[in-house]
Amino acid sequence: MICPPSRIATLGHLDKFLPIVGLYARDRNHVKPGHSSVSRLSPAIRHRLITEEEVVAAVLQFHPFGRVEKFIQEVYWRRYWKSWLALRPEVWIDYLKSLTDMVEDPAIRRIEDSRSGNAVIDHFANELVTTGYLHNHARMWFAAWWVHEARLPWQAGAAFFYRHLLDGDPASNTLSWRWVAGLQTPGKTYLARRSNLEKYMAPELLDSLSNGLGEFEKPQALQPDLIFKPPITRPDWPLEILDLSKTTGLWIHEEDLSVENSVLASHSFSAVLVTADAESWEHHRFPVAKKQWLSDALQDATTRAERHWKVPTILENLSPHADALLRWAKSNNLQQVAALRPEVGPLNDSLTALRATLSQAGICLILIDRPEDLKIRHFATGGFFQFWERLRKSLVIVSTVSAATAPQQLWMDLPR
């Protein structure tokens, strides 16, 4: 399995990767069977079975910052994309609209079914569909071929990836495809070149896929018709505060599955509900394997929540979450429902209607941000490296403090 759907197993997965993080900068671009040079933690981080901060803290206990800066930088790319899109939500809205308006192209179905006629593309399409994962370099090559060689809409490719990737993220996925297409960074496109594939693909893959390399020989960029810099339209989320005098329940959703490791951990709740965004799963046509991984992760979150808060905890992964929330809130006589705020994406899109449904029953929905998200969201007003330099300063401080405190405890906490 690429990444286990439980928190404790994911932490074990991280521990096993820690000794080789120092080699990440050297080996990360190599695409080989099993993907042993990268962590494969992205599905767990995407759904916050573990957080970026937990991963980085573990790495900095094991290695000095300078040795693992590239790995930490890559961990925070996701948070950059999430923050960037949070400030410019219309980009997500426009993407969804373009999918609705799109005419179905038989060529897209052939590629998705691994029948493109290009051995390299068919190999990666099959790997994506059967495992729910692709190495990041393979994602770039695939997207570049899709946009600049096959000349297909980037939005359709993004939808294909989002459907199958276990780490499919509305921000990272959408904005990465925009980047390849030359929309995210005006004037810059990404082209997959034969020399790059030959440099980074494992020899056994190159041998079996060599007859597909010709289409990467002389790539020609498809320049977008219209490029504009999306403005910041939502600089701040509204600040919401729990009323501690009200009977309150906790709602846990698939956007954040380790709530017991958040600011809500110390609050008392009358009941806990864990829900799947089942309507979104169907709308985006998630395959059975992805729905099973998410269901297992939700069950793991349910078990941990019940252990932490010691109150009745229910998992609902079939009904629309609005129906499930209203039914659960009424049955527990709740006046208020608390949840960690989902960022831009399908679940966030449903919040207006969900609030209205609960409000009609006299129930308030209070969304709480993780402080670590709020702290860095405004770092994403420009490009990634501007974001990174602002974030890097605090990480270096943390690394220095970690190195100066309890160095012997490290070997008791983390396996060698």
WOQUINOR-V22631 format. One record per backbone hydrogen bond with DSSP energy under -0.5 kcal/mol. CO is the residue of the C=O (numbers start at 0). NH is the residue of the N-H. Records with the same first field share a line. If there is no record, write none. Layout:
CO: NH + NH
This chain:
5: 9
6: 10
7: 11
8: 12
9: 13
10: 14
11: 15
12: 16
13: 16 + 17
14: 18
16: 19
17: 20
19: 22
20: 23
22: 26
23: 27
26: 29
29: 31
30: 201
31: 34
34: 37
40: 43 + 44
41: 45
42: 46
43: 48 + 49
44: 47
46: 256
50: 54
51: 55
52: 56
53: 57
54: 58
55: 59
56: 60
57: 61
58: 61 + 62
63: 66 + 67
64: 67 + 68
67: 71
68: 72
69: 73
70: 74
71: 75
73: 76 + 77
74: 77 + 78
75: 79
76: 80
77: 81
78: 82
79: 83
80: 84
81: 85
82: 86
83: 87
84: 87
86: 232 + 233
87: 90
88: 91 + 92
89: 93
90: 94
91: 95
92: 96
93: 97
94: 98
95: 99
96: 100
97: 101
98: 101
104: 107 + 108
105: 109
106: 110
107: 111
108: 112
109: 114
110: 113
116: 118
117: 121
118: 122
119: 123
120: 124
121: 125
122: 126
123: 127
124: 128
125: 129
126: 130 + 132
127: 131
131: 165
134: 138
135: 139
136: 140
137: 141
138: 142
139: 143
140: 144
141: 145
142: 146
143: 147 + 148
144: 148 + 149
145: 151
152: 155 + 156
153: 157
154: 158
155: 159
156: 160
157: 161
158: 162
159: 163
160: 164
162: 286
164: 167
168: 172 + 173
169: 173
170: 174
171: 175
172: 176
173: 177
174: 178
175: 179
176: 180
177: 182 + 183
178: 181
179: 189
181: 186
183: 185
184: 187
188: 190
190: 192
192: 195 + 196
193: 197
194: 198
195: 199
196: 200
199: 30
201: 204 + 205
202: 206
203: 207
204: 208
205: 209
208: 211
209: 212
211: 214
212: 215
213: 216
215: 193
220: 222
227: 229
230: 232
241: 243
242: 245
246: 334 + 335
247: 269 + 270
248: 337
249: 251 + 272
251: 274
252: 255
257: 260
258: 261
261: 264
263: 266
270: 249
271: 313
272: 251
273: 315
274: 253
275: 277
276: 279 + 280
277: 281
278: 282
279: 283
280: 285
281: 284
286: 290
287: 291
288: 292
289: 293
290: 294
291: 295
292: 296
293: 297
294: 298
295: 299
296: 300
297: 301
298: 302
299: 303
300: 304
301: 305
302: 306
303: 307
304: 308
305: 309
311: 271
313: 273
315: 275
319: 323
320: 324
321: 325
322: 326
323: 327
324: 328
325: 329
326: 330
327: 331
328: 333
329: 332
334: 363
335: 248
336: 365
337: 250
338: 367
342: 347
344: 348
345: 349
346: 349
347: 350
349: 353
350: 354
351: 355
352: 356
353: 357
354: 358
355: 359
356: 360
357: 360 + 362
358: 361
363: 336 + 365
364: 366
365: 338 + 367
367: 340
369: 372 + 373
370: 374
371: 375
372: 376
373: 377
375: 378
376: 379
377: 380
378: 381
382: 386
383: 387
384: 388
385: 389
386: 390
387: 391
388: 392
389: 393
390: 393 + 394
391: 395
392: 396
393: 397
394: 398
395: 399
396: 400
397: 401
398: 402
399: 403
400: 404
401: 404
405: 409
407: 410
408: 411 + 412
409: 413
